[in-house]
Structure formats: structure tokens, C-alpha cells
């Protein structure tokens, strides 16, 4: 199905996300002169029956030029994920991999895929140029012109917009079983956005009744259904027309991950105001206070029970930061009907109870949440984290599993399992104590003071950003989402900022062929910087530092492992194995080093070698579940009898 395409686009999603993905494919395939197609999933019995045929709303000629309509997801094994890879390579490197035969899949839903040598403006202009080719069907062209005439008659200048995402988040299963803070914004923040601006405001929503509840008679807020004849339009036609209307607004107050509003901004020139984060600090605080008060004192004032449940995620975050956590826990812990219907609330209350020092209650809430059959996998990790730090092992609902250090490492590398406020605090504690997790990671204590930060949730103690620990073991981070986060938050400059001037001096000396004096206290941060440079594709700079370190301080496990990582990143597997074997000679009982070797062997389809390293890792640390995760991946590959990216299954451990 995907044969002959260098770049394949695919998303099983709504129209906004599909358009963003397709426009990325169009831009990049055109820029690099390679074939690219977007695969449009057509499933009448699937979750998006309104999107069965893109020719219902796009011109047939446009569809023929850019889209293949498919009845099932295209086969993408062997394709490299483009949004994850692009931030770590430049355009020339991408072109080289294309020439070597590497093919890519694009699943971008809310961002412009760009390379590290492309500016945001350049990439945005290229995608906007692709968007000018979007061609509507004749029927939709007439409907759009009519809506714009009505809007012009309202007056008041260029309109604003709000995107009130509700729909299945409130009451559709299984979506409503989980929280969606990146897609849902409570009424308080929308009202603050509107009150701070002048002119008409078009309200876009998948739940028109929720707009009526939000507007409270405000004549400035104009529901979009008053501009379009919804009775004569299909759902997909409405979505596309609303997208183009939104693109013509000056500003859009929207959730931070609204693919719909981002698509509008990419197609047009509207500015996204991500709510609530982009509101002024004082207005944001007032809105949070109002929301928390309403959740505690007037829970029946919400549009629907799901509206209350989603709002609790925001209220809980604020309650923890302002010292009102116990107040919110006491208000909701007894609402069993609400907690069982929206099980993610157990997670929110367990975290709140933990942050307030109520360890027993936190543990009970976490256990109850994990026992609810409808609890989604994405909400379980933080309940397990609560068990981990309140005396359990972070495993199943009864707290069974490995010890604290093993549980920490399992979560650190397992997909989204490390999200939330607990893990950064635990990371700081374990690294400060020199615990088994720190020794397994090879973490240098000198780096703790550089990267530790105040705990913003508990208001006391310190935290350690998790990227600091993942940097030397990034091969275990295989899920595209966390991979992108490692590259982008923080970016390269901010990762290196604490060492900037000293690093520049060392690199300048090495570039001149010199041999700078190396103090022991400098070796830790220089090796760390080399790993950062390797992660971001600056391989020549990384090699220069690492070879100098290895010559000045020979026989160090982590330096050799870092050299192996750089060689693997450069595509030189032979040299990578030479350095990795040298690291294993130095530290044969290092469990993560053994697992790294097993993962590299799985990538190279060397089953015997992978099995040997997995057995060695298990013998060193039997309770480390990461070993079993790799074992399962290897067994799946062996059963398939064909090449597979088995290492990617590490991302599924959580």
C-alpha cells in the first residue's frame, strides 16, 4: 500500500488533525522532491463515519493529487517516525537518508514538522503555501461565502474565536473515563479571555448547548451554528467550513492541544491563545480561584457531570499549589458515583492527598482507582507512583512488584509512566542518596546541584527534571512523544546553558588541536554535554569531547558507553559495538548497560547476543521489569520470524 512513497501520512483522527498531517506531507515531499501521499482512513463503522470520503467536501482533483482512500491503516513497519526524527537532524541529513532508501511516516497532529536548521517562519510559510492548494467542493464554496456575508453584517471588525471542545470528553465512553486537560478548558478561562478583548466572538463547539451555558446571555458571543445552515451540512462539511471561518479570525482562545485551532492557524493567520497558560498571570490566578471555589461549593452548577469531572483536573492542580488540597479531597472523596463514572478522578485525589501529606488516604485512593475496570492505562501510572512512594512497590493494585529503585527505573523509561509531580521529586531524592537507581544510571552527583529545581507542587523540597537522567540512556525512550519532548523541552541551548562559557572554551581548545587540562570535577559535566550534543545530532562535537575524555581519563564505563551511542547514532554499528563491549569489560555487572547491549542486539536482529545480555541483566537485578519488557519484545520478534523494531516495544512497558 505504501510502496513507492518516501513520506507516508496517516492519522485516525478528526479532520483538523488529518489536515495538519496531510499539509506536512505535502510541504516536505515538495521541498525534498520525493513522492509523498496522505492515507485517508475510510471506515463507515469506525469512530469517524463522517469522514468516509474526502471528496464529499474537497474537490475531486485535489483528492486525486494528494490522497489515497484506504479501508484500514496502512502498513508502517520499517518506516521511521518523522516528527520524532526531524528535530534531531538537519535538512541535508534528511535528504541523505532519503537517498539511502529510508522511508518515513508522518503522524503530526498539531505541529509543523521542521528540521533543526529550519526556522519556524520558513516552515510555517511552506505549510501555508501548501494550504493554498486546498480546494473545496462547489457546494461548500457557496456555503462559506454565505457565512462570511452574515459575519460581515454583524460588524465590530475582525472577529475573535473560542474553541469550546466538549463532546465525547464529557460523556462518550471510553473518552470520558480519562482527563483531557490539553483538549478541554473550563468556562472560567474562556470568559476571562472574552472579557479582556473587544469585538464579536465566534464560539466553535462540538456541543452547542455547552456554548449556551458558557455565554450566559453575552451578546458578543456568537455560536457558529448561527452562521452555517447545519441542517443541510454533514458533520465533515461543517468541520471544514468552521475550520476556514476560524482561520479568518484575529485570535483564537483554545485548548493547548487543539488540533482544530492549530490547523486554522496554519491555514490562515489567526493567533492561538492557548488557555489557560497564555492568560495574564493575575487573570489566570483569579480564574483558577473561581473554578476551585465552584468545584468545592457549587458542583451542580456545571453543564454536565463530565464538565465537573474534567474541571477537577484543573482545580486539583491549583489546589495543590495554593495549599487547598485537603479541602478539595474532602469535598470529593465521598462522591463515589462521580469517582466510579470518571475513574481518573481517583488519580487526581490520590496525588492531592499525597502532596498534602495524607499518605494513607493517598494510598487507599490509588488502590481503589487501580481496581476500577474502566480506569484507562494512561491514568494508572500516577496511581502506581503513589503506591511506590507510600510504601508499596508501584506494581499492581496491591502494590506488588520490585523495590523502590527498580520501580523508579521501570517508570522512568516506560512510555508515559513517569508523568506527574511524583517522579521528579523521587528522582532528586534517589540521586541525592546515591541509591541503586543512581548507580545503575551512572549519575554523577556533581550534576545534581546544577539541575535541581524547587518543587512547584509541594512548595518544599527539590525536584530533578527527568530528561537529565534519560539523556545517557535515550535508547530506552522509544515512544515518539517522549522522544520529541527530550529534544524540544528544553531545547539544545537551554540544556547546555549552565555550562555554556566553559564548554565553549574547551571546544575551542580542542578545535585548535590542543589538549586542555582536565580536572576530575569537569569530567562529569563535559561527558553530560557530549550526550546532549549526540542527542541533538551534533556528532562531530560529541566525538571530539568524548575521545579527549577517554584519552585523559581512560577506562571509564560511561565515557565508553557514550562513545558507543555516538557511533550508533552515526550509523557505525561496528564501532558502536567495539565501544559498548569495552564499556561492558569495565562494568560487566551494570544492569542498564547489559540492557542497552540487548536492545542494540535486538535492533541488529542478533537474537543470541540479545538473549545473553538479557540473562546477564536479570541475574544482576532480578526485580527490574525493564528486563522482562525487552524479553517480551524479543520473543515477539522471534515468533514473527521477520525484522521488527522490537526495541520500540519498550515504550509499551507502562
N, C-alpha and C positions, 0 to 999 in steps of 0.2 A: 504493500500500500504506500509506503513512504520511499520506495526505491526511486533514485534519481533526484531526490530533494536534499540539498545541503542543509537547509534550515526548515524544520517542521514545527508549525504552531498548532497547539491544541489546548483547549480548556473545556471541561464540563462545567459550565457556569452560565451566569446571566449574560445579557447582551453587552453590557458595559465592559465586563472582563474579556469577553470574546473579541470585542473590537480593539481593545488595547493590545491584546496578544497579536491579533492579525496585523495591526499597524506596525508593530515592532518587527514582525517578519518581513513586511513589505519594505520597510526602511533599510534593514540590514542586508536583505538579499539584493536590493538595488545598489546599495553602497559598495558591496564587495563583488558584485557581478556574478552571483551564483543563484541557482534556482531555489525558490522557497514557496511553500504553499501553506495555507491555513486549512486545517481539517475540521470541518463543521459537523459536530455530532447531531444526528437527526434520530431522535427516539420518541415516537408518539406516545409510548407508555412510560417514558422516563420522567425525571423531575422537571424538565423544561419543555413540555409539549408545545408551547407557543413558539418554540424556536426550531421547529421541524425543518422548515425550508427557508433559507435566507432570501430566496427570490420573491418571497411574499412582500418584502419591504425594501430590498436592494435591487437595483437594475440587473437584469439577467446578464448583460455584458460584463458588468463588474464582477459578478459571482464567477463567471466562466474564467475570467482572467486571474483570479486570486484564491479561489476557494474550491476545495473538494468536499462534497457532502458524503458523510460516512455513517453507517448504521452502528458502528462500535468504535471504541477507542483504538487509534492506530498503534501498531507495534512500535515501541520506542526503546527497546533494549539495545544497548550499544550506542545510543545517542547521548551525547554529553549535554547536561543542562546549561543552557546559555545564560540565563540570568545569574546563575551561581558562578559561572566561569568568567564572564566578561569583566567584572571589577578587578580581577587579578591578572589581566593581560592587556596588551595594547593592540591597536588595530593591525599592525604588521604581524604580530604573533598569531592573531586570529586568522588572518589571510594565509599564513604559513600552514596552520593546522588544516585549513580547508583544502589547500593544495595537496596536503599529505593524505587526504581522504577522510579526515574526521568529519562527522556529521553531528548536527546539534538539534536539540528540541528546545522550543521556547514555550514557557507556560506563564509568562509575565501577566499579572492581572491588574496591577495598579501603578506600574512604574515604567519609565523609558529605559530599556536596556542600553547601557553605554559602556565603552571601554575606558581604561584609566587615562588614556591620552585624548579623550573626547570631552569637550566642555558641555555643561548642561545645556547651554544655549544652542550649541551646534546640534546636539542630539534632539532637542525639542523642535528645532526648526525642521530637521529632517523628517521627524514623525508628523509634524503638522503639514508638511508638503505631501506626505503620503495620504493624509486625511482629506486633502482637497480632491482626491480622486473618488472619494465615496460618492456613489450615485444612487439616489432614491428611485423607487418606482414612481411612475407618473401620478398615481393616486396619492401617495404620501407627499409628493412635491406640492400638490394643491392644498392638502391639509395643513402643511407647515406654513404656507403663505397666509392662509386664513387665520391661524393662531397669531401670527405676527401682526396682522391688521388689528385684531382685538386688543392685543397688548399695547399697540401704539395709541389706541383710543383711550386707554387708562390714564396716560400722561405720567408726569413725575420723573421723566428721564430714564436712563438705562436702569433696568430692574436689578434687584438682588435676588438671591435664591437661598432656600434652605432645603436640605435633603433629609427628610424625616423617615429614616429606614425603620420599619416595624415588621409587618407581615409575619412570616413563619418564625421569626425570632420570638414573638410573643406567645404563639400558641400552636405552631406547627411542629410535629414530632418527626425526627429527633432533634431538630434545631433548637427548640426551646428548652431542652434538657441542659444546655450549656450556656455560658455567658458569652457575649459578643461585644465587649467594650470598644473594639476597633470598628464596629459596624453600627452600634446603637449609641444615641446621645439622648439623655433625659431632657424633658421640656425646659427645665430651668436654663440650660445653656443656650438653647435656641432663642428663648425670649430675651436673654441678655444680648445676644448677637443682633437681634432685630431692633431692640431699644436703643442701641448705640449708633444706629445708622438711619439715614433718611431715604425716602423713595419707596416705590412698590416692591413687595417681596413675593416672589412666586414660590409656593410650597409644593415640592415634589415629594410624593409618598406612595408606597405600595399599599397604604391603609388610609384612605381618605378620611374616615371617621376620626382617626388619631389627629389629623390636622385640625379638625373642628374642635377637638378637646384642647389642643395646644393654643390655638389662636385666641380663644376666649372673646370672640367678637371684634378683634382688632381688624379694622377695615383695610389696613395696609397689607395684610397677609392674604394673598390671592391663591387659592388652590388651583393647581394646574388643570384640573378637570373642567374648570370654567373657560379654559382656552381651547380645549380639544373636545371633539364630539366622541367621547369614549364609547358610546353605544355602537358606533359604526366602525370602531377600530379593534383589531385584535390586540392581545397583550403585547406581542412583539412590536407591532406597529406603534402602539402608544409609547413603549420604552424608547424606541429610536427617535420619535418626534420629541419626546421630553428631553432626551439627551441633547438634541440640537438646539432646543429652546434654552436649556441650561447653559450651553456653550456661549450663548449670546448675552449672558448676564455679566455684571461687573464683578461681583463676588458671590461665592457660594459657601454658606455655613454648612459643614458636613462632617460626618464621622471621619476619623483619621485614615481609615482604610476603605473608604467608599470608592470602589472601582468605577461606579457610575459617574460620580462627580469628577474623578480624575480623568476619565475618558472625555468628559465635557471640556475640561481644562486643556487637554492635549489637542482636541479638535479645534477649539476656539481659543479665546484669550482671557477667559474668566480666571479670577484668582481664588484658589481654595483657602478658606479659613478653617483649619482643622479644629474641631470643637472636642473638648473644651480647651485644649492646650494653647491655642492661638489667641484666646481672650486675654485682655489685660489682667495682671495679677490680682488687682483688687476686685475687679468684676468677677473673676474666676472664683475667688475665695467666697464672695457673697453668694454666688450661685451654689457652690458646694454646701455652704452652711444652710441655705434654704432647702436644698434637696435632702440633706441629712435630717433636718427638722421634720420635713414632710414624711420621710420614711418611718421615723420613730413615732410621730404624733398623729399623722393622718394617712395611714396606709391605704385607706379606702378611697382616697382622692385620686388615685392613679387611673389611667384609661382602662387598664385590664390587669389581671394578676401577673401576667408576663411582663407588663410595663413596670410594675413594682419590683419584680424579681431582677430584671436587668438593671434597674436603678440602684439596687442594693450593692452591686459590684462597685459602682462609683462612690456610693455613700460609705462603704466599708473602707475603701482606700483613704477617704478623707477622715473617717472616724479614727483610724489608726494613727494618722499624722497629727491629729489635734487632741488626742487623749480621751476620746469619747467611745473607744472600742467596747468597753463593758456595757455602756448604755445601749449600743446597737445590738450586742449579743443578747442582752436581757430582753430586748423588745421582740426578737425574732426566734430565739432558740426554742420556744414553746410552740411555734406555729408549724406543727408537724405536717399539716395539709399542704402548706406552701413549700416546705423543705422537700417533701416527698415528690411533689409535682415538678419542682425545679431543683434537682439534686445538687447542682453546682453551688447552691447556697450553703450547703454543708462545708464546702471548701472555704468559702468566704468567712463563715463564722468560726471555723477551726483556726484559720490564720489570725483572725482578730483576737480570739481567746488566747492564742499563743503569744501574740505581741503584747497583750495586757498582763501576761504572767499567769494566766489561768491554765496551767499545764494539764491538769486532769480533765477539765472541761474541753480543752482543745483536743485532747486525745480521744475523748468519747465522741465528739462531733466528727472527727476524721474517720473513726471506725464506723460510725453509723452511715456516713456518706459512702464509704467504700462498699458497704453491704447493700446499697440500693441498686437493683439490677439496671435501672435506666441511667445510672451515672456514666457519663461518657469518658472514654480513655483519656481525652485531653485534660480532664478535670481531676483525674486520680493522682497524678504525681505530687501535687502540693499537699494532698491528704497524707500521702506516704511520707513526704518530708516532715510533716507534723509528727507522725509516728516515730520517725528517725530521731528527732531531737527531743522527744518527750519520753524516751526510754524504750521505744520499740526499735525495730530493725528496718523499717521502711519498705517491707516486702508486702505481704498480703494483708488483708483486713485485720488479721490477728497479730500483725507485727512480726511475723516470722521472716527469716532471711539472714543475710550476712550481718557483720558488725557495722559500727558507725562509719569507719573509714571505707570499708568495701561498699556500703550503701551510698556513700558520698560519691565515690568514683563511678559507680554504676549510673547514677543520675547525671553526673557531670557530662557524660558523653552520649547519653541515650536520648536522642531527639530533643523533645521539649520538656523532658523530665526535670530540668533544673530551673525552670521559670519560677518566678515569685520571689518574695522577700527573704526566705529562709536560707537558701543555698549560699548567697554571697556572705552572709554572716557566719555560717558554718565554715565556709572556705577560709575566712580570716582566722577563725579560732583554730582550725586544724593546722594551718600553715604556721601560725604563731607557736603552737605547742610542739611543732616538729613531729607530728603524728605520722602513722604509717602511710596515710594518703599523700602527705607531703614528700615523704621519702620515695614513694613509688613514682611520683611526678618529677622527682629530681629538682624540686622547687628550691631556689636559692633564698635563704632568709633575708638577704640584703635587699631583695626586691619588695619585701612586704611594706616597709616604710614609704617606699616610692609610690605604691599603687593603692594603699589602703585609703578608705574614704569614711566619713561619718555615716552611720546608719540612718537613712532618711525616714524609715518607717517607725522604728522603735525609739528614735530620739536619743539613743545612748549606744555606746559601743561602736565598733568599726566593721566595715564590710570590705571584701576583696572582689573586684569585678571578675567574673568567671573567665572572660577571654584571656586574662593573664595566665591562667592555669592551662587553658586549652591550646595555647599558641605552640607549644613544643610537641603536642600530640594531636595536631589538627587532622591527621589522617583518620582519627576515630569519629570526626564530625562529618558525617556523610549526607545528612539531610540538607537539601538545597536552602531551606530557610535559615537554619543556624549558620550554614556556610556563608551566606550573604551577610548575615549580622556580624560574623567575625571580621569580614573585610570592611564593612561600612561603618560600624558603630563600636569603637571610634574608628576614624579613618587613619590612614598611614601617618599623617603628620601628627595627629594627637597621640598615637601610640608611641611615637619616638620623641615627643616634645620634652619629657623630663630629662632626656639625655642629649638634646639637640646639639649644643655647642661642643660638648666633649666628644660626641660621636663624629661631628664634622672634622674636628682636629685629628682624630685617629685615622679617619678615612683619607684625609688629605696627606698625612704622612705615609700611609700605605701606598697611595696612588703615586707618590714620588719614589717608590722603591725603598723607603726607609723601614726601620724596624723599631717602632715606638716602644718605650719602656712600658711593661705591663705589670701593674700591681695586682695582687690577688683580689682585692676588693673591686677591681674593674672588670675582672673576667666574667662575673655573673651578669652584669648589665650589658656587656658587649655581646655575649652569646645570646641573650634575650633579644637584643636589637637585630642580630643576624636572623633569628627566627621570624621576627616581624617582617624584615626585608624579603625573606624567602616566601612568606605567605602572600605578600603583595607583588610577587613576580620580579623583584629586584635581585635576580640571582647572582649577577656578577658582583654586586656589593656584598651580598651574603657570603659568597665563596671567599672573597678577599679577607673578610674578618675571620671566618672560621678556619681557614688554612693557617693564618697567622696565630690564632689562639691555639690550634693544635700543635704548632711548632714550639710556641712559647710555654705551653702547659700540656705536654703530651700525655696520652693515656686517660683522658677524661671521658667518661661514658657519654655525657650529654653533648659534648662537642662533636664526638664521632656520630652520634645519632643525628644531630643537626646537619652534619655534612651528608649523611645518607638521605635525609629528607630533601636537601637541596638537589642532590643528584637525581632522585626520583622525580622531583618537580621538573628538572631539565630533560627528562626522558632517558637518562642514562642509567638503566636498571643495573647493568653490570657493576658500575662504580657504586651505585646505591647499596647493593648487596655487600660489596667489599667493605664499605664503611659500617654497615649495620652489623656484619659479622665481627668487625673489630670492636664495636661497642659491646656486643654480647660476650666477647672474650674478657672485656673489662668488668662486666657486671652480668654474669650468667644467671643470677637469681633475681634479676629485676623483672617483676611480672609484666609491667606495661611494655617494656622493651620486647619481651617474648611475644606479647600480643601484637605489637607493631610488626614484628617479623612474620607472624602468622598472617596478618592482614596483607602484607606485601606479597606473601607466597600465594594467598588466595587470588589476589589481583593477577599474578602471573600464572595461575592455574597449576601451581606446583602443590598437589594435594599432600604428598608425603611430607614435604617440608612444613606445610601449614599444620598438619596433624602433630608433628613432633614438637613444634613450638607451643601449640595449644596444650599438649600434655605437660610440657615443662612449666607453663604458666599456672596450670591447675595444681601442680604439685607444690609450687611455691606459695600460692594463695588460693586455697580451695573455695573460699566463700565469695570470690569475685565473680559476679554474674556476667560481667563483660566477656569472660572466657566462654561461658555457655552460649552467649549470643553469637560469637564467632563460630562456635561448633555447629550451631543450627544452620548458619549461613553456608558453611562448607558442606554439610550434609545435603542441603537443598541443591547445591551446585553438582554434587556427585550424582544425585538421583536424576538430575536433568541431563547429565552426560554431555553438556554443551557449555561454552563460555558464558559466564554470567558475572554481573557486578555484585558478587556475594558480599563484598565489604559494605555495600550500601545498606545491607540489612541491619547494620549496627544502629542505624537511625530508628529502627523499629523496637529497640530494646525496651523503651519506656511504655 
